Amino acid sequence: MFVLSQIEHNLPMPPHLLNRPLVDAIKAELERLFLDKVVVNLGLCVSVYDILAVEGGFIFPGEGCSTLSLVFM
């Protein structure tokens, strides 16, 4: 049995991914972080189903990458 869960995450986007389309870069980075890993209180993540919201693009002091606030399933 599979269950869709909504996850909120602050994702730092490495600069080398910014030349790709934004949705493709976000999905690739989320898959790198979550795919085939166990998420606490949720279970094993087998797929990034959908990206529901993207906000931000903030660059925090001392960091060389932009940080996006995401909601995804």
C-alpha positions as CSV (number, residue, x, y, z in Angstrom):
1,M,0.0,0.0,0.0
2,F,1.2,3.5,-0.9
3,V,0.3,6.8,0.7
4,L,0.8,10.3,-0.7
5,S,2.2,12.6,2.0
6,Q,2.6,16.4,1.7
7,I,6.1,17.6,2.7
8,E,7.4,21.1,3.3
9,H,11.1,21.6,2.8
10,N,13.6,24.4,2.4
11,L,15.8,23.4,-0.5
12,P,19.2,25.0,-1.2
13,M,19.7,25.0,-5.0
14,P,23.3,24.6,-6.0
15,P,24.4,27.2,-8.6
16,H,25.3,24.5,-11.2
17,L,21.7,23.5,-11.5
18,L,20.3,27.0,-12.2
19,N,21.0,26.7,-16.0
20,R,18.3,23.9,-16.2
21,P,14.6,24.6,-16.2
22,L,13.5,25.3,-12.6
23,V,11.0,22.5,-12.3
24,D,13.5,19.9,-13.6
25,A,16.3,21.2,-11.3
26,I,14.0,21.1,-8.3
27,K,12.8,17.6,-9.1
28,A,16.3,16.3,-9.6
29,E,17.5,17.8,-6.3
30,L,14.5,16.4,-4.4
31,E,15.0,13.0,-5.9
32,R,18.7,13.1,-4.9
33,L,17.7,14.0,-1.3
34,F,14.6,11.9,-0.7
35,L,14.4,9.0,-3.2
36,D,15.0,5.6,-1.6
37,K,15.4,7.0,1.8
38,V,13.3,6.6,5.0
39,V,11.6,9.8,6.1
40,V,10.9,10.0,9.8
41,N,7.2,9.3,10.7
42,L,6.4,8.7,7.0
43,G,8.3,5.7,5.7
44,L,10.2,5.0,2.6
45,C,10.1,7.6,-0.2
46,V,9.8,5.9,-3.6
47,S,8.9,8.9,-5.8
48,V,8.5,12.6,-6.0
49,Y,4.9,12.7,-7.3
50,D,4.2,16.4,-7.7
51,I,5.6,19.9,-6.7
52,L,2.7,21.9,-5.3
53,A,4.3,25.2,-4.4
54,V,7.6,27.0,-4.9
55,E,8.4,30.2,-3.0
56,G,11.5,32.1,-2.3
57,G,14.7,32.1,-4.0
58,F,16.4,33.8,-1.1
59,I,20.2,33.9,-0.7
60,F,21.1,33.9,2.9
61,P,24.3,35.6,4.2
62,G,27.4,33.4,4.0
63,E,25.8,30.9,1.5
64,G,26.5,30.7,-2.2
65,C,23.1,29.2,-3.3
66,S,19.5,30.3,-3.4
67,T,17.1,28.6,-1.0
68,L,13.6,27.7,-2.1
69,S,10.6,26.9,0.1
70,L,8.8,23.9,-1.4
71,V,5.6,22.0,-0.8
72,F,5.6,18.6,-2.6
73,M,4.1,15.2,-2.6
